Amino acid sequence: MKPGFIYTIILLIKLLTGVAIKAQEAPAPDPSLWDTILSKHQVEGTFVLYSTARDEYYTWNKERAETRYLPASTFKIPNTLIGLQTGAIKRADEVFDWNGTDYGYDAWNRDLSIREAFRLSAVWVYQEVARRVGRVAMDSLLQLCRYGNMKTGPHIDRFWLEGDVAISAYEQIEFLHKLWNRQLPFDVNYQQMVKEIMLAETSGNSRLHAKTGWAARIQKQVGWYVGFVETPGDTWIFALNIDIKKPEDVDARISISRQILNKEGIFPYFK
């Protein structure tokens, strides 16, 4: 074996080891420092942050983090996976034809690809996906991937908006961790595709993948923001849910999450 090749291997090992050590030596997140951010927004909720490098959870309001709520549009993540796996979605750029119904948002009132529907959180597209998948396949695959309480209820096209399925912040983290590792019971190519569809923003070598959710059809409304940040030294998985009691709380889902990620030096936020 040539000396130059051996030197290259040793250098790579040192670099990779250095990244791992750097991740371990970096200050651990401190949830007590998040009080100021959450208090400023005057919300009731929870925020969970998980370090894949440390295999550690950092939680604000543990009791709530263990409580299950409707996933709302965060269910678009498993819905996309299930749609691809079953063939209900033929490809990520498949276009769904708008039927002319006014859905209340100009951005929704047109033909949309799955990528666009995910980004715009277009409910009608994902209702069509769920109808194509059907109850039997949906129930089977939710149980297979252990998604929350794994219940769909009587309405296949709205159970995640006002139905029986429920998931906790910790369970969101667990599901997203498996997705990030491509360890869910789905084709690995589909898992990678969904990760790419979830990409919301990049900053330098860091990538934020995320999805909002808002259970607006029930009396006690709940808002979500879940996802993960891939950085050179670690991948951080996060889940926020809050009660939506006033109009400002809708924007607070992202604002609170991004401020915490920024405070911990994980991903910048300039607002």
Rosetta blueprint (number, residue, H / E / L):
1 M L
2 K L
3 P H
4 G H
5 F H
6 I H
7 Y H
8 T H
9 I H
10 I H
11 L H
12 L H
13 I H
14 K H
15 L H
16 L H
17 T H
18 G H
19 V H
20 A H
21 I H
22 K H
23 A H
24 Q H
25 E H
26 A L
27 P L
28 A L
29 P L
30 D L
31 P H
32 S H
33 L H
34 W H
35 D H
36 T H
37 I H
38 L H
39 S H
40 K H
41 H H
42 Q L
43 V L
44 E L
45 G E
46 T E
47 F E
48 V E
49 L E
50 Y E
51 S E
52 T L
53 A L
54 R L
55 D L
56 E E
57 Y E
58 Y E
59 T E
60 W E
61 N L
62 K H
63 E H
64 R H
65 A H
66 E L
67 T L
68 R L
69 Y E
70 L L
71 P L
72 A H
73 S H
74 T H
75 F H
76 K H
77 I H
78 P H
79 N H
80 T H
81 L H
82 I H
83 G H
84 L H
85 Q H
86 T H
87 G L
88 A L
89 I L
90 K L
91 R L
92 A L
93 D L
94 E L
95 V E
96 F E
97 D L
98 W L
99 N L
100 G L
101 T L
102 D L
103 Y L
104 G L
105 Y L
106 D L
107 A L
108 W L
109 N L
110 R L
111 D L
112 L E
113 S E
114 I H
115 R H
116 E H
117 A H
118 F H
119 R H
120 L H
121 S L
122 A L
123 V H
124 W H
125 V H
126 Y H
127 Q H
128 E H
129 V H
130 A H
131 R H
132 R H
133 V H
134 G L
135 R H
136 V H
137 A H
138 M H
139 D H
140 S H
141 L H
142 L H
143 Q H
144 L H
145 C L
146 R L
147 Y L
148 G L
149 N L
150 M L
151 K L
152 T L
153 G L
154 P L
155 H L
156 I L
157 D L
158 R L
159 F H
160 W H
161 L H
162 E H
163 G L
164 D L
165 V L
166 A L
167 I E
168 S L
169 A H
170 Y H
171 E H
172 Q H
173 I H
174 E H
175 F H
176 L H
177 H H
178 K H
179 L H
180 W H
181 N L
182 R L
183 Q L
184 L L
185 P L
186 F L
187 D L
188 V H
189 N H
190 Y H
191 Q H
192 Q H
193 M H
194 V H
195 K H
196 E H
197 I H
198 M L
199 L E
200 A E
201 E E
202 T E
203 S E
204 G L
205 N L
206 S E
207 R E
208 L E
209 H E
210 A E
211 K E
212 T E
213 G E
214 W E
215 A E
216 A L
217 R L
218 I L
219 Q L
220 K L
221 Q L
222 V E
223 G E
224 W E
225 Y E
226 V E
227 G E
228 F E
229 V E
230 E E
231 T L
232 P L
233 G L
234 D L
235 T E
236 W E
237 I E
238 F E
239 A E
240 L E
241 N E
242 I E
243 D E
244 I L
245 K L
246 K L
247 P L
248 E H
249 D H
250 V H
251 D H
252 A H
253 R H
254 I H
255 S H
256 I H
257 S H
258 R H
259 Q H
260 I H
261 L H
262 N H
263 K H
264 E L
265 G L
266 I L
267 F L
268 P L
269 Y L
270 F L
271 K L
